[in-house]
Amino acid sequence: MSGSQLKVLFVDPIELMEPSSEQNELEQLRTLKFIAKKLCITVVAAARVPRHVEERANMRPKLRDLNSDFADVIAFLFREEYYEPDTDLRGVAELIIARHRLGPTGTIELIREGSTGRFRNRVTGY
C-alpha cells in the first residue's frame, strides 16, 4: 500500500471485530499493531470498559480493566455525572492518560459541551 493516503484507521468499538475461528482477542490486537507498523499509520481503537467498574467505589477506569498489552497509548474518558447525576461536576469530564509509552501520563480536566458533544480543556478553554 505504498503511497497510500491512509493515515489513521479507526476501529469503534473493537469488540465488534469478528475474529476468525483461530483468532482470539489478543491476536486481533496483535494484528492491528502489525497493520499499523506495516502501513505506517495510526490505529485508534475504541473499547468498552467492562461493567464491573461500576461495582467499585471509585469508578474511574484503570489499565487493568482492559486487555492492553499492545497499546502504545491508552486514554479513558470519565464523567462523574454519568454515575452521579446530582454531582457538582456536571459538564466536567476527565481525560485519563493511563499509558503513554513515549510520554507522560496523567489526567486532564475537560468541559463537555452538551449540545455538540465537544470537549475542551477546562483550564485553557481550548
N, C-alpha and C positions, 0 to 999 in steps of 0.2 A: 504494500500500500504506500509505496514511496511517492512523495509529493502530494499526499492527501491533505485536504483542507480540514480534516477532523482533528480537533484539538482536545475536546472533552467528551467523555462518554458518561451519561447519567443513567444509573440503574435505580429505579424507585418503584416500589421497595425491593430490596434484594431478595426478600423471602419469596417473591413471585417468580424468580428464575427457576425454571424446571430443570432439575438435574437429569442427566442421562442415567440409565439403570445402574451404571457402575460408578457414578459420581455421588459424593456426599457434599454437604455444605462447605466443608473445609477445602475440598478440591475445587469447588466453584470459586471460592475466594482466591485460591492459588491461580486459577485460570484467569480471573480478572487482573491480577497482579502481572501475570505473564503478558496479557494483551496490552496493558499499559506500557510495559517496558518495550515490547516488540514494536508497537506503533508510535512510541514516544509521545504518548498522550496522558492526560489526567483522567482517572476514573473516579467519579463521585458516586458512591453507593449509599442510599438511604436505607436505614434499617429500623425496624420497630423494636423498642425496648420491651422486654417481657413484662407481663402483668405483675409478677412477683415483686416488682419495685414498689407497688402500691401498698404492700404489706409492711414496709419498713417505716420507721418514724421519720427519717429523712428520705424523701422520695427522689432526691436528685440521682440521676443515673450515674453509674460508675463503670469503669472499664470492664470489671468482671461480669457485668450484665450482658456483654456482647462477646461473640467469638471473634476476637480482633487481632489474631496473630499476624496477619499480613498487611494491616493498615499502617500507613505512614503517619496519617493524621486522623484523629478521632475527635469529633466535636458533638456535643449534645446541646439541644435547646431545652430549657426548663422554664416553665411558667407556673409559679405557685398558685395563681388564680385558677388554673385548671383543676387543681385538687381542693383548694380552699376558696370558693367564690367570694367570701366576705373579707379576704385579706386586704391589708393596707397597700399591698404591692400590685394592685390592679394595673394592667398595662405594662408591667415590668417583666422582662424575660432575662434569663441568663444564658449566655453562650459559654459553655464549659469546654475548654480545650483540654481534653483528658490525656491525649497523647499527641506529641509532635516530635518526630524523630530528629528533625533538624532545627528545632526552635523551641521557644518557651511554651509552657502550659499555664493555665490559669483560667479565671472567669472574667468575662466582660459583661457588664450590665447593659441591657438594651431596652429601648422603649418600643413597644409594639403598637403600630397604628392599626386599630381595629378595622377601619373602613377599607384599607388596602391590603392589610396583612404584612406590610413592610416593617422592617426593624431598623432602628438607628441607634447609634451609641448614646447612652444616657448621659455621659459626661460631656462629650463634644457636640452632640446634637446631629452628627452626620451619620 
